[in-house]
Amino acid sequence: MQLGQQGVKIAELPFRKRSAFKAEEELRVIYESASESHPFLDLPFELEHIHRISLSPWLHPNLADATKDVIRSIAGCAKLPVYRSTLISNERWIGIGKNAT
């Protein structure tokens, strides 16, 4: 779903993308179970399928730097682009979130 559409619902916000990121072709996965509780869900995949890692915009900048260092210390990840998201500092996105119903 693209931003800019009128009548955004709060439940849709995790699935909205700013137009600047349309070409990313990312995969977002949300798992929910009414009967099971899991601290994580193990999904095996090949490292070659990761082209970039985006860290949470709520992650403190100092912790983001340390996290980047840890990720880049993993075999095969030294040159992997790792960025801290700027989502929560984007004024347009903030406005859409405030107006969501």
Phi and psi in degrees as a GROMACS rama.xvg file:
@    title "Ramachandran Plot"
@    xaxis  label "Phi"
@    yaxis  label "Psi"
@TYPE xy
-95.4263  150.227  GLN-2
-72.8579  163.794  LEU-3
100.912  -14.4942  GLY-4
-77.056  142.467  GLN-5
-78.417  157.452  GLN-6
71.7023  40.8019  GLY-7
-68.9166  133.647  VAL-8
-97.4312  146.207  LYS-9
-54.5545  -41.2433  ILE-10
-64.7743  -18.4855  ALA-11
-88.1585  -17.0533  GLU-12
-54.5685  -40.2504  LEU-13
-64.1817  -15.6732  PRO-14
-105.822  3.18739  PHE-15
-89.5093  147.19  ARG-16
-127.354  142.537  LYS-17
-71.2435  145.962  ARG-18
-58.5568  -29.5108  SER-19
-62.4038  -19.4648  ALA-20
-110.252  13.3062  PHE-21
-56.2731  -40.7778  LYS-22
-76.5798  -3.8085  ALA-23
-63.5984  -31.8013  GLU-24
53.2671  41.6349  GLU-25
-77.3834  162.391  GLU-26
-112.474  124.917  LEU-27
-112.942  130.103  ARG-28
-123.029  128.987  VAL-29
-125.233  125.199  ILE-30
-112.489  132.178  TYR-31
-138.162  138.768  GLU-32
-138.271  131.687  SER-33
-79.2134  -17.321  ALA-34
-114.327  -12.9859  SER-35
-127.647  146.103  GLU-36
-119.697  124.455  SER-37
-126.646  131  HIS-38
-69.4315  -21.7876  PRO-39
-159.736  165.836  PHE-40
-125.07  120.292  LEU-41
-82.2929  115.104  ASP-42
-121.491  102.223  LEU-43
-70.3041  140.655  PRO-44
-158.587  163.973  PHE-45
-84.7761  140.091  GLU-46
-57.4219  -32.6829  LEU-47
-62.9203  -15.6112  GLU-48
-83.58  -8.6473  HIS-49
-94.0089  119.65  ILE-50
-106.319  -19.3599  HIS-51
-166.149  148.875  ARG-52
-120.968  129.418  ILE-53
-108.745  123.494  SER-54
-88.9539  157.599  LEU-55
-56.9309  138.357  SER-56
-70.0207  -15.1726  PRO-57
-87.7245  -8.28759  TRP-58
-70.0241  127.323  LEU-59
-56.7521  138.505  HIS-60
-52.4233  -39.1506  PRO-61
-65.0203  -40.5482  ASN-62
-70.1527  -33.7798  LEU-63
-61.8243  -43.7586  ALA-64
-62.36  -43.2165  ASP-65
-65.3193  -38.7755  ALA-66
-64.5934  -42.0304  THR-67
-58.6236  -44.3257  LYS-68
-60.7247  -43.3584  ASP-69
-64.6208  -45.0895  VAL-70
-61.1551  -44.2737  ILE-71
-71.3868  -14.4549  ARG-72
-82.7305  -10.4331  SER-73
-74.247  136.307  ILE-74
-52.4698  126.31  ALA-75
89.2507  -1.54341  GLY-76
-114.206  6.9885  CYS-77
-57.3178  -35.5291  ALA-78
-106.234  9.91647  LYS-79
-69.3706  126.163  LEU-80
-66.6483  126.336  PRO-81
-127.938  121.793  VAL-82
-127.453  150.331  TYR-83
-91.2271  125.858  ARG-84
-60.7189  145.309  SER-85
-106.42  15.7907  THR-86
-51.7835  -47.3723  LEU-87
-75.4843  -6.73861  ILE-88
-103.639  4.27554  SER-89
-85.0188  116.135  ASN-90
-60.9339  -40.9889  GLU-91
-63.7946  -45.0577  ARG-92
-63.3116  -40.5893  TRP-93
-60.4036  -43.5131  ILE-94
-62.7512  -41.7571  GLY-95
-64.5689  -41.0513  ILE-96
-63.3644  -40.2262  GLY-97
-66.8715  -29.5093  LYS-98
-94.2048  -0.977964  ASN-99
-65.9035  147.569  ALA-100
